[in-house]
Each structure stands twice: as C-alpha cells, then as structure tokens.
Amino acid sequence: MQNNNETSALQPHNPSHLKRGLNARHIRFLALGSAIGTGLFYGSAGAIQLAGPAVLLAYLVGGLAVFMVMRALGEMAVHQPVSGSFGHYASRYLGPLAGFITGWTYTFEMVIVGMADVTAFGIYMGLWFPDVSQWIWVLSVVCFIGALNLCSVKVFGEMEFWLSLIKVVAIVAMIVGGAAIMMFGFGQHEQATGFSNLWQHGGFMPNGITGVIASLAVVMFAFGGIEIIGVTASEARDPAKVIPKAINTVPVRILLFYVLTLMVLMAIYPWNSIGQHGSPFVEIFKSLGISSAAHVLNVVVITAAISAINSDIFGAGRMMYGMAQDGQAPKCFTKLTAGGVPWMTVLVMAIALLTGVVLNYLIPEKVFLIIASIATFATVWVWLMILLSQVAMRRQMSKEEAATLKFPVPFWPLAPALTIAFMAFVIALLGYFEDSRVALAVGVVWMAFLTLAWWMWVRKPQNAELNNFTTETETEI
C-alpha cells in the first residue's frame, strides 16, 4: 500500500494540479527579494569600478527598461495566468520555436545565475572561514536548497517572505546607518565622508559615457530574475490582483534598493577605493572600522544569496514543468510530489548547479565574472522575447479586445518599442567589450544548439505523430 501511495504521488499531473499556495504576502516579498540579490551585494562593485558614481544613472535607465519588461509580462500574465509563463506566451504569439528557445534560455539563465549566486555564497563564507575551500560551501548550499525546494510551494513562499524581509530591513538599516556616519562621523579613518565623494574623485562620470555604457551589462545582470513574478501567476491565489501590485512596486524598489543604497555607500566611502574581493557593503564597513557591522552585513548577504538560489531553482523548475505540458521538454518533468512540487525539475536544477562546484574548484578567482556576463546575455534575451510576445499579442487583438485588458502596458506602443531597442543594444554591448565577448559567443552557440534540438527532437516527433494520426484517420474512413 505504501508503494502505491508513493507512486500515485509522483504521477504526472496537469497544470491545474499545481497548487495555488502563494498569497499576496508571498508574491509581494518574492518580488522584493528578486530585486535584492547577488547583483547588488556583490556585482555592484564591478559596475562602480566601470562607471564611478555615474553608475547611478545606469541603474536608473536599466531599472526603467526592466519596469517596462515587467509591465509587458504583467499584461500577459493577468490576461492568461498559466504554467510556463513567458515560454508559453512566446509559443502562442511568436511560434513554437520561439517558445522553445525562450523557455530553455530562461532555464539556462537560472542555471547560470544560480551558479553566480552559489559562487557568491562561497565567497561570503570566506570572511569567516578563510581556510575552507570555496567549493565546499557551494556544494553544501546546493544540497540544502535543493532539498528545501522539494517541500510544498507554501514552504517556498514562507521562506522567501522571511529571507526577503531580512534583506529589506538590512537595506533600510544600511541607508540609515550610512546617513548617521555622514552626519556624526563615527568610525572614520582619514577618509572624508559626504555627498562630495560623488564628484571629488575624478568627477561624477570619471570614465566618461563609455564607462556608464560598459556598466550596463553588470547592471542588467543585477536585475536578472525579477521576471519570476510572472512564473508565479499559475500558483498565485488571485493573480489578477496580486501580480499588478507586485509589479507596480518595481520603480520604488529600484530607487530605494539600488540608487539610494549605492549613493549612500559611495558617499561614505570613495568609489575608487571599493575593491572587488567580497561584498562591497561588507568591505566598506570593515574599512570604516565597524567590524561588528561587517559581520552582520555578511549574514545579510549570505541570506540574499540563499534567497536568490531558492528563487532560481523554483523559477526554472516551473518553467520546465510548463514546457513539458506543451511537449517542449521531457514528460517526466510533469511529475509532482504529493505537495504539488515538480520534483524532477528540482532535481535537474540541483544537478546542473553542481557544475558550479566544479568551476569553483578549478577557477575560484575568475568564475563569478565569467558566469555573470553569460547570465546577462540569457537574461536580456528572455526580456526581449517577453517584449516581442506582448507586441505580437496586441497585434492579434482587436481594439475592443485590447480595451478589456485589466493590466495594460503604459504608453503603448512607444514605450515597448524603445525598450526592445534598448535590450538589443545591451546584447550588442556584450560583443563590443572584450571582457564580455565570450558571453555573446556562448549565447550564439546556445541559440544554434536549441534551434538544432528543436528540429531534431521536438518538431520531427510532432510531425510524425501528426502524420500517424492522419494515416489512421484515412484508414478508418
């Protein structure tokens, strides 16, 4: 009897069997948490070195573009909340090949971003355990988060709520603490603090507009993963109300968690003294002599990394589940646990992230920058496909149908067109700069592989099934 129960718990389910266990509180904080991750706590150091204080402009421009992507996704998600999210929308409005490429590229993005997150986790732990190899921490966190994701979606939502709450409280405390340092000057070591730091060390834009443009790749990486809000639509209890509220808070999050936070940090410590070994947040407070704050912040950035890894596995798993429902991924990905979790996709993601263990063993010093640039290509490509899918959906609608949309994109059609051009520009940037050129090369090879896979393993079997059906029908007649 026990074996039969276990077997039935793992039988394939249709999309309606994904349990709607995410409430408004879960998704609101999931949206908050997705904007605060490794890209801010660790990757921001690279962006600051490229652009100087003018990196604030890059975050504003990039944030505006991401907001338009989220509004495009929100319009489709509220109109049609399905598993597979933008992979399904691309298949429906741009064609099966586009959907196949979009879904698997998002999965690829989550794997790559996940590798960056587990790498950052290993680096953070080095503050406390400098003698322990980085790859050991990476292996331990992959196993822990993989096991956690096998629990019900409500467990996932609760964990994200508390982890995101810690990050939000820490960011607010950091801003308040930075303001206190500027006002009262405690902890200073011959380093002037104040907003004058934003223009005294080579000017506000020390590397010119080229530096700001070069930082865009790192900036867009920081926003990667925010599209998970759309993936949650099929498991949200009231997507028509919850999704719009979560998406409309994106501008506030960008201003508060990126622009204001980095402005305060560069004000209390010269931007050109911020290194790239560990989180810049931890480095700054250590250099100011506040050692206890550095350890507290290290707990926060570790929390951020765990939250990001958790979201990576969740997002990619739900995407693969939706693709399996559409016949674009192995049918075994539709198997659910008794708690409604697609366990096979969680297992696949955990195994894929173990690649990060190997990379951290072989090249621990270079792995983050390489992974981040590749993740940027995958992220921006997915955003581009979301925008194109929304445009294609609108073109298939009559004016009367478009007027009934509950969460329409603002400034249609100008805003989506400008955002599409911006995303294409960012992809071109990856090929222009030498450090990120490998990301474009990997991206091109990935697209070629997916196209070949579609023709060889997806389209041909579908055509064969269609031909068999036609032959059987003719025979019966």
N, C-alpha and C positions, 0 to 999 in steps of 0.2 A: 504493500500500500504506500509506503514512503517513497519508493522509486517512482511509482505512478504519479504521485503528487509533484515530485521534483520535475518529472518530465513535462507535466502539464504546465508547470510554472514557467518553463522555458520554451513553450511552443510559440511559433510565430503569431503575432497579433496584428490587427490592422491599426491604422493611425489613431482611431478613436480610443484605443486602449492605453495610449499614453495618458497618464493621469494628470488632470489639471490641479496640481498641488502647489502652484506658485501663486500667492496672493499679491495684492498691491504693494505691501511692505517688502516682500521678497524682491520683486522686479524693480522697485524704485532703488533699493540699495544695490541690486545687481548692476543696474545702470550706473550708479555712483561708483561702484567698485571697478567696473570695466574702464573707467576713465582715470583711475589711480593705480598704476602698476609699475612694472619694471621700467617702462619707458620714461616715467617721471623720476622715480627714485634712483635709477642708475643711469639710464640712457641720456638723461638731460645734461650730464657732464659733457658728453661729446658734442651736443648741439651748442652748448655755451662756448666751447672752445672754437667752434667753427664761426659763429656769428657774434660772439660777445653779448653785451646787453641787448642788442637788436634782435636776439633770439625771441624776445617777447613779441615782436611783430610777426615772426614766423609762426608762433603758436596761435596768434590771433587769426591770421589768414588761414592756416591749416584747420583751426577749430571751426571757422565759418564754413569751410568746404565740407568738413565732416558732419556738421549740423544739417547741411542740405542733403547729404547722403542718408542720414537718419530719417529725415522727413520723407524722402522718396521711399525708403524701406517701410516707414510707418504707414504711408498711404496704402501700400500693397498689403501689409500685414493686417491692418484693420479691415480692409476690404475683403481679404481672404486669408484668415489665420490657419495655416497648415503646417504640418511637419515638413522639414526640408527648407522652409522659408525661401530665401532668395535663390536657392538652387532650383526649387520648384517654379518660381516666377520666371527665371531665365529660360527654363524648358518650355514653359507655356507661351511666353511672349517673344522669345528670340529663337526658339528651336531646341530640339533635344540635345544637339551637340553643344550648344552654348550652356545649357543647364548642366550637362555632364562635366564640362570644363569648370564651370563656376563652383559646383558642389565639391569637386575633388580639389580645386585650388584653395577653397576655404579650409578644407580638411588639412591640406598641405600647410596652409598658413598657420593653423592651430598647432600643428606638429612643430613647425619651425619656431613660432612664438613661444610654445611650451618649452622648447629646448633653451631659448634665451632666458625664460623665467627660471627653469631649474638650474641653469648656469649661474644666474644672479643669486639664487638661494645659496649655492655652494660658495660664492664669493663672500656673501654676507656672513656666513658661518665662520669664515676665515678670520673675522675680527676677534672671535672668542677662542677659536681652535686653530691657530696658525700652523700647527704641526700636522694636522689631519689633512690628508689628500682631498682635493676638491671633489673628485668623482664619487667619493664615499657618501657625501651629503646628497649629491644628485641622485644616486641610486636609492637612498633611504626615502627621499621625498616623493619620488615617482611611485614607489610601492605603497606608501601611505595614502597619497591622494587617489591612486587607482582603486584601492580597497574602499575608500570613502565614497567614491562615485558609484559603487555598486549598491549603495543604500537607496532609499526612495528619493524622489525628486524633492519632497518636502524637507528631507535632511539636508540635501544640497542647498535649498533655499535658505534654511536656517543658518547654515554655516556661512554662506555668503553674506547674510544680513549682519552677523556679528563681526566677521572679518572686515567688511566694508565700514562698519561703524567705527571700528578701531582706527582705520585709515583716515576717516573723515575727522574724527576727534583729534588725531595726531596732526593733521594738516592745519586745522584751526589753531591748535596749541602752538604749532610752529610759527604761524603768522603772528600770533600774539606775542610769543617769545622773542621773535625777531624784532618786532616793534619795540619791545622793552629794552633789548640790547641797544638799539639805536638811541632810545630816549635816556637811558640811565648808564649805559656804557660798561656794565659789568662783564668780566671775562675777556676784556680786550688785551691784545698783546702787540702794541705798537702798530696796530692796523686800524686805520680810520674807518669808522662805520657811518653810514648815512647814504641818502639817495645820490650824493655826489659821486659815489663809487660807480654809478651807472654811466658816467661820462668822463671821469678823470683818468682812466687808464687806456688811452688811445682813442677816446671818443665813444659815443653811443654805438656807432657802427664801425668798429676798428678794422674789420676785414672787408669793408665795403658791401655793396649789394650782393657781390658774389658769395660772400660768407653767409649771408642770410639765405640765399637760394640753396647753397650747399647744405645748410642745416635742415632744409625742408624734408629730406629723406628721413632723418632721425626723428624729426617732429611727427611726421605721419606714422612712423613706427610706434611712437608713444600712444597714439590714438587707436592703434590696432586692437581689435577685439570688441570694440564698442558696439559692433553690429550684432552681437549676441542677443541684444534686446529683441530683434526680430525673430531669432530662433526660439525664444521663449513663448512666442504667441500661441503655439499649439498646446502649451501646458499652463497657460495663464487662465485664471478662473473667469476673468471678464476683460478680454483683450481690447475691446472697443473703448474701454475707459482707462485701463492700466497702461497700455502701450503709449498713447499720446502724452499722458502725464509724465512718463519716464523720459520720452524723447525731448519734450519741451524744456526739460531742465538741463539739457546739454550745454547751452550757452553759459548758464550760471556756473556749471561745473568747470568749464574751460577757463572762465575768468578767475574763479576762486582757486582752483586746484593747480592750475598751471601758471597763468600770467601773474597773479598776485603772489603766489608762493615763490616763484623764481625771482620776481622783482625784489621781494624782501631778502631772499638769500643772497642775491648779488649786491644788495645794499649793505648788508652787514659784513660781507667779505668780498674782496676784489675778485672779479670774474676770472682774471688771468692767473689767479693762484689756485683755482679749483682744478684738482687733478682728476685722473680717471681710474684711480685704484679704490674700489669700493664706492658706496653711495656718496654723492656729493653732499647730501644732507648730513650724513654722519661725519664726513671729513670736516665740514665747516664747524660743527660744534666741538669736535675734538681740537681743532686748531685754535678755537676761542677759549680753550681751557675748561670747557664744561664737559668733563669726562663722563659723568653720570648721564647727562642728556644724550651723549653719543650712544651709550648702551641702550637707553630707552628707545632711541630712534632706530637702532639696529633691530630691536624687537618689532618695530612698526614695519620696516622694510621687508623683514622676513615674513610678516603677516601678509603684506602686499603680494609677495612672490607666491605664497601658498594659495592665496585667493585667486591670483591670475592662472596658476596651473590648474586649479579646480575648474575655473571657467573654460579653459582651453579644452580640457577633456570632455566637459559637458557639451560645449558648442559643437565640437567636431563629431561627437557621438550622435547627437540629434540630427546633424546634417547627413551623416551616413545612413542613419535609420530612414530618413525621408527619401534618400536616393534609392535605397533598397526597395522601398514601396513603389517607386517609379521604374524599377527594373534597371537602374543605373549603378547598382552596387550588389554584391552577393546577397542572396535572400537570407542567409544566416544572420545578417545584421538586423533583421526584424525580430529576432528572439528577445523576449522580455522576461525579466525576473518577476516573481510574484508581486514585487513592489512597483512594477511598471517601468523598470530601467532596462534599456537595451544593452545587456551585459556584454555581448560580443564586441560592440563598438568601443566600449570602455576598455576591454582587454586589448584590442588592436591599438588604441591610443597609448596605453601604458607601455606596450612593447615598442611602439615607434619612439616614444620618449626615451627609451633606454639607449637609443643612438646617442643621445646627449651625454650619457655616461661615458661612452667610448670617446667622444670628442673631447670631453673634459679630462680624460686620461691622456690623450695624445697631444692636444694643443690647448691647455688651460688658459694661456695668456691671450690667444687670438680668437677663441671660439665665439665670444659674445659679438664682436663687431661683424664677423662673417655672417653669423646667423641673423643678426638684426637687419642687415642690408637685404638678405634673401627674403626675410619676412616682410620687409617693406614692399617689395615687388608683389608678393602674393596678396597683401592687404589692399594695396591700391588697385590691383586688378579686380578684386572682388567688389570693391566700392564702385569701380567703373561699370561693372556688369549690373550692379543694383540700379544705378542711374539709367543705364540703357534699357533695362527691363521696365522701369517705371515709364520712360518715354514711350516705349512700344505699347505698354498697356493703355496709356492715354490715347494713343493714335487709333487703337482699336475700339475706343469708346465714342459714342455719340455725345454731343454737348449735354443732352438731357441726362445721360448716364454719369458723365463727369460731374455734373452739378449735384448728384446724390452722394458723392464721396464724403465720408464722415471726417476724414483727416487729410485734406488735400495739401499738396506741396505749395508753399507760398511763392509768389512771383513767377508763376508758370507763364510761358515756357523759358523765360530768360535765365532765371537762377539755375535750373538744371543744366542748361546748355553751357553756361560759364563754368559750372562745377565739373562737367565732363571734360572741358578743355583743360582745366587745372589738373585733373587726375592724369590725363595724357601727358601733360608737361612734366609731372613728377616722375612718371615712368621713363620719360626721355632723359631726365636728370641722372638717373641711375647709370645710364650708358655713357653719359658725358664725363662724370668724375671717375678717376681711376680706381679709387678705393671701393666704389660700389659697382664697378663694371661687371664683376663676377656675378652679382645678383641678377643683372639683366640677362647674362649668358645662361645662368641656371634657369631663369624664367622662360626663356625661349625654348630651351631643351625640354622643359616640363610641359609646355604647351604642345610641342611636337609629339611628345610621348602620349599625352592624353588624346590628341587627335587620332593617332595611330591606334590606340587602345579602343577608342570609340568605333572605328571602322572594323577592327578585327574581332572584338569581343562583345560589343553591345549591339551595333547596328545589324551585323550579319545574322546573329541568332534571332533578332527580332524579325528580320525579313524572312528567315527560314520558317519561323512559326507562322507568319502571315501566309506564306506560300502553302504550307501544310494545311492550314485552315481552309484556304481557297480550294485546294485539290479535294479535300474531304467533302466540302460542300457540293462541288461539281459532281462527285461520285454519287452522293446521295440523291441528287436531282436526276 
